[in-house]
Amino acid sequence: MHEPGPPRTTSVGEPVELAPRSPDPDGTYRWTVRDAPADSDLSPGDGPDPDATGPPSSATAVEDEEPSTADASSAVLRAGETGRDDDPVVHLDPDAPGTYVLALDAPDGTHRQRVRVFPDERREAEIRVPVEELAGDGLARDETDPDRVSLLWHLNENRLALDRAERDGDEWVASVRVPPGSHGFGFVPDGDRSAAVHGDCEVPGPGRPRLSLDATVVGADGPGEDGNPGAGERLRLTAAVEPAPEIDDVERGGDPDALDATFLVDDRDADPETVAAVESRADGRTLTVPLDELPDSVRIHAVPHGERYGAGETVRIEAVDGGASVAVADPNPTPEWAESPTIYEVFVRSFAGDTLPTTFREIERRVEYLEHLGVDALWLTPVLASPTDHGYHVTDYYDTAADLGSREAFESLVDACHDAGIRVVFDLVINHTSRDHPAFQLHSAGVDAYADHYRRTDASADVTGIDWAELGEGDAPDYYFEWGRIPNLNYDSPAVREWLLDVVDEWADVVDGFRADVAWGVPHGFWKEVADRVPDDTLLLDETLPHDPFYGEGEFHRHYDTSLYETLRAVGAGEEPADAVETALARGEWLGFDDPASQMRYVENHDEDRYLAEYGRAALRAAAAVTFTLPGAPMIYAGQERGNETYRGPIRWHDGDNALTDFHRRLAALREAEPILRTGAVDFGGRAADVRVVEGDAERVVAYERTPPADGAANGDADRDPLLVVVNFAEESATVAVPDSAEAELFGAGNAAELDGDGGTRVAVDAVAVLR
């Protein structure tokens, strides 16, 4: 089936890509508008603008007052960037709120695609940087005044020379339209990132609302007898919508009174008349439908919205017992093994140490160490053929790197991990390839079959200085930052989509999960298709920087927690107090994440400087303790536990820090022994707020309580005792007073607990204490 997937949501000015699934490169496709909001420039019968192709030139720059009609940024519906006459992939850049309905004529018939569009969330802002800060004096540049200054940030997908700042007297200025929040940016002079000036663009406004769905079968006057539906009984979906918390004067909370939910029936599961009938029964945050009006199998999506809209949630409703009852399920559940695993990342070519070359066999010989450490999942950096040590420049998606070993040796490693109860996560690099990949070489050489395999950009924006051979006049490969050696693949091409879906299929039966490199560069629709395609017990982990709740909307199970990562670095540097950890968790909610357990918590990885080298051993132990005592999946980057100070250097096997290794092992063991550390809620108030530092640096101490989750009764966790966690980032031990007596200090490691005579407890905290 080439159906284009679920209904999509977006806001005015935020483009969305629409594409057929299971694409046939030889098939013919055509998109047509069936309906559009009254205020839109689109009308029924319209197709993609023939003069505009590909994504818009910028999603953040303030638009010109009189844009050219041929400018990609001015077209509401644009064809994908290919040389084809039909339109397999289109980009909708909505110009009015409401519902857009499109039809996709595909080789297997006509499919309906709806896009629900909310009002424009962007606000105008100016970013100003003094000219003197971008002058060459003291920087890695010879010029004293740059010829051009580029705005580089996640809001323009980190593309250099796309958005330009303008000189305004003694300042460089960029005028932008962006959503509320604090957005990190770089002003880059003449394409030289080493000379960039960084800062934050703070745009006042609310965060995104969050939503969770509850399903109940009710009778005419309440729940059905014994929970079983009967005549006249109905399915009731209730959306609990929560506003964003208020973090500071810039990132304020949303208005609870303005919150609502929109229910969307999946167009793949019912005809338009049935879809309309079911959706018409919505009343605010509740949808109540007679069971006999529901299709036998239907997916229903709910989207929260108020001043802004948030990530949706989906349930699948299945008729059972011949339609006498229904079953409700999550169509994209997190695999049970991946709900709160301890993840261990290995940078493969340095893992064997400084004597032996790393091979799959050498990694396999160290599986026993991983088992001893308490690891649940092994994430390997890329193992495919590549001309680089790091492996992120892939030259063959179907063969392992020769220096690491054969595919059979890799599968032997996977089997050894499975025997030890360890899952294997594969680093999936499909945003780009190496420029040494045969596909790019054929693309560059003008071979017709590969003409659409890679995205192109205006050569005037190219900062690499590379001669791009036979590319079209004025064209250069599209890439992020200054990554000229890894050109971006073109997901507007059905041939590329078919190829990369085949790559996912190739490895999905071998490994247990995928970590998606540069996940933010690949279209959402493609990730939704991947999530529906892989086996049910496959973990999907995204690299999105900064983290984004919409990648959890039927796509990824776990996300890089960049908010906590940045806070732990700031605490380690002494730039923030330890209790900024609370703000980091609130920021995840402000961004729109509903489930704190969906985050991967980390202090370092293969792209970052070692925490130990930057902030010292005491701060590292405290930061690691935070990642293991909060909800989510803690991650250890290989060498973190051995005292490594070089970010990709060989693991210190023979001269490592054994005490630090044991510290990490005991953190993993405690997390395994105490389920509430994996599934419980977090409370910085109550008992945690009453913790006092009586000796030591109070600015370096944070306390929080892990309490039973709201659904603890269902999980058997309701009767578990709360645990009080106290973390100390300081070099010296801190003594804290806890208002009530503690039955036990569970972590040990030199932490001494004693009654203080007032019915409370005093605890000497080295790095972390966990009190019951």
N, C-alpha and C positions, 0 to 999 in steps of 0.2 A: 504493500500500500504506500502511495506517495502522499498521503494526507500530511498537512503541514504542522501537526502537533496541536497542543492545547491553545485555548484562547490566551491572548497576550495582554498585558497591561503596561502602560507607560504614561507619560505626561507630555503636554505640549512642548515641543522643542527637544524632546528626547527620542531620537530615532530608534526604531526597532526593525530588525532584519527578519524576513519571512522567507521560508524555503521549504521545498518538498522533502519528505523523508525517504529513506532508501532510494536515493536518486539514481536515475538511469542516465548516464552521460549521453546516450544516443536518443533519449526520448525528447519529445517536444512539450514545452510547458508555456502557459500563458496566464498572467494575472490580470484580473479585471475588477474594478470597483463595483460592488453591488449597492452599497449605501454609505453615506458619510454624513457627519453633522452638518446642519444647515449653514453654519458659519465657515465651513471649510471651503477651500478652493476646489476640492475634488467633487466630482459629480458621478452618479451612476453611469456606468459604461466607460469611464476613463480607464486607461492603462498607464503604465509607467511613462514618465516624460522621456521622449526619445532623445532629448538633448542633454539629459542629466543622468549620469551613471555613478554607481559606487556610493560610498558613505559621504556625508557632508564634509566640507573642508575643515570645519571646526565646530565643536559643540559648545565652545565657551566664549569665543570672540563675539563682541557686539556686532550685529549684522549691519552692513551698509544700508544707508537710507534708500538707495535705489539699486538693489541687486540686479544683476543681469538675469534674464529668464533662462539663459543657458547655464547659469552657475549652479553646480550641484547643491549648494547650500540653500537655494531658493525653491527647489522642487519638493512638493509634498510626497510624491511617489516616484522613486527613482529605480531604474533598472540596475541589476548587478553589473559589476565591472568585468564584462567578458566580451569576446568578439562574436557572440551568438546573436541571431536575429530574434530569438524568442527570449523570454524573461524567466528563467528558472528560479532566480533569487531576486527579491526586490527589497528596497529599504523605504519604510514609511516614516516620514518625518512630520508628525501630525501638527496641523496649524490651528486646531480648534478642539476643545474637549467634547467628549461624546463617544459614540461607538462607530467604528469603521468596520464595514463588512466587505470582505474581498472573496473572490472566487478564484480557485486555482484549477485550470484545465490541465490535466496530467494524462499520461498514457493509460491510466486505469480508471479515468472518469474525472468528474468535477468534485472538488472539495471546497468546503467553506472555512474561512479563517476570519475570526473576529478579533478586533483590537479595542480594548476599553481604554480610553484616554482621559486622564485627569487634568485639571488646570495646570498651567505653567507654574513650576515651582521656582524658577530662576529669578534672581534679583541682580540688578546692576551693581557693579562694584568697580573700584579702581585699585590697581596695585602700583605702588610707587616705590622706586628705589633710587637713592641719590646717585648722580653720575659718578661721583668720586669712588663709590663702592665697586663700580664696574670698570674702573680705570686699571691699566696694567701694572701700576706701581705695586710691587710686593706680591703680585699674582703671577701665575704661570703663563704670562702673555707678554709679548713685546710691545703691542700697541698701547697707547695711553687712552684711546677712546675707540670703542668698537664701532665697526661699520653697521652691525645689526645686533639686536638683542632679542633672543627668543624666549617666550614663556613656555616653560616645561613643567607639566604636572599630570596627574592621573586624569584630569578632566579633559585633556586633549590626547589621551592615550600615550603620553610621554613621547610625542613626536617633536623633534627639534625643527625649528624654522617654520612651523606651521602657523603659530600665532606670534606676531611681532609686537614688541613694545615700541612706543614712539618717544622721541626726545621732546621734553617739555621743560625748557629752561635748564635748571640744575637737576632734573630728575628724568628717569626713564619711566614711562607710564604704560600700563596695559589696561584697557577697558574691557571688562568681561561681564558675562551673564552666567551666574552659577547658582546652584541651590544653597540653602542655608548650611552653615557649618564652618569649621576651621580647616582650610584646605592648604596643605603644604605645597609650596611652589619653588621653582628655581628660575632666576633670570640668567640666561646663558649668553655670554658675549661671543659672537662670531663662531658659534658651534662648539666652543671649548667648555665642556662640562667641568673640567678641573678648576675653572675660574668662575663658576656659577656662584651667585649670591642667593641664599635660601631664606625663606621666611614663611609666614602663614597669612593667608587671605581669610579674614574672619567676616563672615556674612551672617548677620543676625537672623534668627528664625527658629522654628521648632524642629525637633527631630521627627523621625518616622514612627507612626503607630505600629503596634504589634498585635498579632491575632492568633488565637488558638480556637479550634473547632471542637464542639461536643455534639455527639449524635445520640438521640433517644427515640424509641418508638413509643408513641402516646396514643391513647384512645380519645374518644370524644371529650371526656372529662379528665383525662390524666393518663398516666402510664398504663400500658396494657397489662392484663392480668398475668401475674408470674413473669412479666417481661416479655410475653409472647404476643405478637400482633394478632388481631382478629378482624372481624368485619368493621370497616370504617376506620381502621387504625392508620396512623400517619407517621411518617418519618419527620422528626424535628431536628434541624441543624441550628445550633446556637453558636454565634461567634462572640467570643470574649475579646473585646478590643481594649488595649491598654495604651494610654498616651506615652510619649517619650518622657523620660525623667528630665528635670532641669539640671544642667551641669554647671553653667556659668551664665554671665550676662549675654554672651553671644549665642550659645547653644541652649535655648530655653525649651521647656516642655511644651507639649501640645495641649490644646484646649479639650478636656475630656467631654464637654458638652457637644463638641462639634464632630465627635467620632461616629462613624457608621461603618457598615460593611456592604459590599456588593457581591452577590452570588452569581456565578457564571457556570452554566452547564456546559460540559465539554461537547463541542460540535461533532466530535468523532463518534459519539455514543448515541446520538438521537437526531431525528430530522428537525428542521428549524421550527416547525409548529410545536413539537413536544418540548423543545428547548424553551420557547417563549412561554408555554403554559406553565412549566415548572418554575421558571424564573419569576413569573408574575405573582407567585405565591409568597415571595419574600416580603417581610414586614420589618424594615429596619435591619437589626442584627440577627433576625430569626427567619429561617425558611422552613415552612411546614407543608408537606406534600403527602396526599393519600398514597398508600403503598401501591394501589392498583394503577396509579398514574405514572409510576416510575418505570423506566426501561429495565430490562433484566440485569443489565450491567451499565452503570453510569458513573462518571467522575464529575464531582461538583467542586468548583473552586470558590474560595471566599477571599476577598481582598479588603483590607482595612483602609480607611481613608478619613481625612478630616482636612486640616490645613495642608497636609501632604498625604500621599498614599504610601502604603507599605507592602512588604512581601506577602504574597498570598499563601494559603494553605489549601491542600486538596485531600478529599476523601473519596474512596471508591465504594459505591453501594452495589451489592450483589444480591439478587433474589435467590433465596434458598427454599427448600421444601416446596418446590413448585410454585413459588411466589407467596407462600403463606408467611414467610419471614424474610428478613434481610440481614446481611452481614456487612459490617462497616470496617474498612481497612485503609491504611496508609498505602498509596500506590508506590511510594518510593521510600520504604522504611530503612532506617539505619540498620546494617547487619548487627546481629546481637553481639558478635565478638568485637565490634568496632564502637560500641556505645561509650566506652571509656578506657581505651587501651593505652598502655605505656608504649610510645613509639620511639624507636632508636634509628636515627638517620646515620647512614654510612656514606662518606665520600669515598667511593670504591677504591680509587687508585692510591690512597694513602693508608688504607685500613690495616695492611699487613705489617706496618712499621717502617723503620728506616733501613732494613737489611734486605728483606725479601720483596720481590715485586708482587703486587696484589693480583690474585687470580680468583676465580670462583672457588677453586679448591682451597685456597688459603682462607677465604671468608668462611667456607664450610667448616674448616678446622677450628674456627672460633665460635661456632654456634653454641657450644657448651658454655662459653663465657657469657653470651647473651642470655642464655637460660638462667645462669647463676645471678645475673644482674636483675632479673625479673622483667625482661622485655616481652611484650605481647605482639609487637609488630615491627618488622625490619623494613625500613624505607631505604632503598638503594638508589643513589644518584644514577644517572643514565648508564645502562650496560650495553647499549647498541653501538654499532660501528660509528666511529667519529675520529676526526684528525686531532682532537684535543684531549687533554687529560681529564677535564671536567665532564666531557661527554655531551654537552648541551648543543653541539653542532653536529646533528645526526646526518650521516651519509647513507644509511641503510636501515630501514625500519624492521626488516625481517631477519637480520643476522646480528649476533652478539659481536662485541669488539674482540678482535683476534687476540689481543694481549691479555684479555680477561679469561678467555676460554671459549669452548664451543657451546652451542645451545644445550647439548646434552649435559655439559658440566653445570650450566646455569640451572637446569631442571633438577639436577642432583642436589644443588644447594637449596632449592625450594623444598625438595622432599625432606632434606635434613632439618630444615626449619620447621616443617609441619610435624615431623616426628618429635620435635622439642616443644610443640604447642605454640609455635611462633608463626604468624602470618607474614607474607611478603608483599610489600607495596612497591610497585613499578613506577619509575619516573617517566611520565608520558609527555614527550616534547613534540607537540604538533601545532604550535603557533607558527613555527618557522622550521626551516632546515638549514644545514650548512650550505654555503654557496658552492661547496665542493660536492654536494649531492648531484648525482647525474640528472635529476629532474631540473634543477636550476641551470645546469650547464646546457641542457637541451633548450630550455626556455630562453636563455641568453643567446643561443646560437640561432634562434628564429625558427625552431622546429614547430610546425603548426599544432601538433597534438599537445604541446606543452605551453602554448601561447598564453593560456589563462591560468596557469598553475600558481603564479605569484602575483601579488598586488604591485601596482605601479604608483608612483607619485611624481610630482613635478620635479624635474632635475634641479630647478632653482632652489629647492629646499634641501638638496643633498649636501651633507657636511663631511662625507667620507673622503672625497678626493679620488675615488676609485673610478677607473675607466670601465664603464659597464657594457663594453662590447657592442653587441647588435641590438640592444634595446631600442625602441622607437625614439625618434628625434624628440628631445625635450623630456624624455622619461628616465626615471631611476627606480630601482627597487624600493618598495616600501619597507621600512624597518623602524624599530623603536630606539630611543636614545641616539647613540652613535654606533649601534650594533650593525655595521655594514656587512659583516661576514655571515649574518644569519637573516636572510630576507624573509619577509612574512608571506606565508601561504595565502592563497586567495579562496576564501570560503564562498565567494559568489559562484565558483565553478562546481557544477555537479561532479565532474571527474575528480576534483580534489576531495570533495566530501565522501564520495564512494571509496576512494583510496584510503583515507584516514579512518573511516569506519571499519574498513577491512583490517587496518593496523590494530584497532581496539579489539576486534574479534580475534586476531592472531594471538594476542597475549592474555586475553581475559580468561581463557581456560587454563592458563599456566600459573598466574599469580592471583593474589587475593584482593588487590586493590590498586588504584592508580592515584598517584600524586600528579596533578595537572600543572605543568610548568607554564608560566605566563597565561594562566587561565583567563585573565582579564582581556587578553587579546583575541580570544576565540569567541564567536557569537554564542549568545545564550541558547538560541534554538538548537545549535549543534550539541551543546552539553546536555540539553533536555533529551535529545535523541540518544546520546550515549547512555544516560541514566536509565532510559527505558530498555536499552539493548543488552547491557551487561547482566551477568547472573545476579540473582537477588542478594547473595552474600558478598558482593563486591563493594569494598569501601571506595568512595570517591572523595578525595581531598584536594581542595583548590589552593592555588597560590594567587590570591588577589590582594593587591597592595594599593591602597588600604583595603581592609576587608569590607565586604559588601553583602548585605543580607539577601539580595536578589539571586546570588549564586546558590542559595539554599532552597530556591523555589522550584522543586522538582529536578534539581541538578546535583549538588554536592551535599555530602553528609557532614563533613568537617571542613573548617575554614581556618586559615592563618589568623591568629588573633594579634593583629598588628597594634591594636590599642594597648594591650597589656605589655607586649614586647617593648614598645616605645617608653611606657611608663617605668618598667623595670630598669631600662637603661638610664632613664632620668634619675631614678632613685639611687641607682648605683653610683652615678656621677655626683650625687649630692645636690642636684638641681630641683628635686621634688622631695617632699617628706614621704615616709613609707606609707602613710595612709592614702597616698594618691592611688594606691591599688584599688580602693573603693571607686574612685572616679573612673578608672580604666574599665571596670566592669559596667558602670553606669553608661559609659560611652558606647559600649556594645549595644545596650538597650536603646540608647538615643539614636544609633544608626538604624535600628529596626530589627535586631536579632531578638527572637522570642525565647530561645532555648540556650542558656549559658553553656550547656554541655556540648553544644555543637562546635565549640572553639578548640583549636589545637594551641596549647599554651607552650611557649618556648622562650628561651633567653638568648639563643644564638642558633645559627645554621651555617651552611656552607657559603653563603653570600655575605656574612657579617663578620666583623672582628670578634675575637673571643672575649667573652664577658670577663674572664679571669684576667686577661692582659689589660683590659681597660679599667676595671674597677676593683680588682683584688679578690682574694679567696673568700673572705667573710661575706662580702656582698653576693658573690656567686652562690654560696651555699644558701643564703636567704632567698635569692631569686629563684633558685631551683625548687626550694621548699614551697614557695608560692605556687609554682606551676603544678606541683603534685598535690596541693591541698585545696585547690579550687575545682569546680566542675569542669569537665572537658577532658581532653586527651593530652597529658603531659608528653613533651618530646625532649629527648636527650640527643644532642648532636655528638656523634662519636668523638671522643677525646675530651669532651666537657668534663666527664667524670674521671679522666686520667690526668687532668692538670695541663692539657695542651694550651699553648698560648699563640700558636700560629693557626690561622683559620682553615687552611687546607693541608697543613703539614702532617707528617706521619704520626700515627698514634704512638704514644709513649708507653709501649708495653713493658720494657725492662726497667725504665726509670720513672714510671708514672707515680701519681699521688694515690697510694692505696687507700689512705684514710678518706680521701674525697670519693673514691670509687665506692667504698663501703657506705658512705653517706647517701649516695644516690641509690644504692641497692636497698638500704633500709627505708628510704622514701617509697620506693616501689613496693616493698613488702608491706609497709603500713597501709598504703592505699589498697592493696589487694586484701588485707585482713579486715579493713574497716569499710564496708560498703557505703556508708554515709559520705565518705570522702569522694566517692565516685558518682553517687546519685542524689546527694542531698542538696538542699538550698543553702544560700549564703546570707548571713545576717551580720551587718556591721554595727547594728544597734544592740539594745538589750545588754546581755552580759558582756559582750565584746566592748561596748562603749564604756563600760564601767571599769575596764582594765586600766590600772595606773602604773606608770613607770616610776619606781621609787629609787632606783639606782641605774644610771646609764643615760643614754641619749634618747629622749622620748621621740625626737623627730625621726629616728631610725627604726622605730618599732610600730608594727601594725598588728591589730587583733581582729579576728572575725570568727563567727560561729558557723559550723556546718550543722544544719538542722534537717529533720526528715522532710522529704519532698512533699508537695501538696497532694500528690497521688500516692503517698506512702502506704496507705491501707491496701491499695490494689497491689502494690509491689512487696508487701510484707515488711516495709521499713518504718511503719508508723510508730512502733514501740522502741525504736532504736534511740539510745541516749544521744543528745547533741554532743558535738565535740568542739572545744574551744581551741583555736589555733592562734599562737602568738609567734610572730616572725621578727627577728632582730637583724638588721642589715649592718650594724656597727661592728667594728673590730673587737671591741670589748663586750663581755657578757652584760646583759641587762637584767635587773631584778624587777619583776612586775608583781603587783598585788591584784589578785582575782577576788571579786566580792564574795563568792561562796566557795565552800570546800571542794577540792578536786579529789575524785576517787583514785585516779591514776594519771601519771604522765606517760603517754604511750610511746613517744619517740626515743626518750632516753638521751644518749649521746652527751652526757655531762650536765643535763638539765636537772637541777635539784628542786624538789617541791616539798614544802612543809607548811603546816597550819600556822597562821599568824596571830592566833589568840583572839581574833574578833569574828571567828566563824568563817573566815576567808582563807586564802592560800597565797603564799609567796613562792614564786618560781624564779630561779635563776636561768635565764634563757641564753643559750650559746648562739644558735642560729634559728632553731625552731623548737617550740614545745607544743604538743598536742595533748590537751587535757580532757579527761572524761569526768 
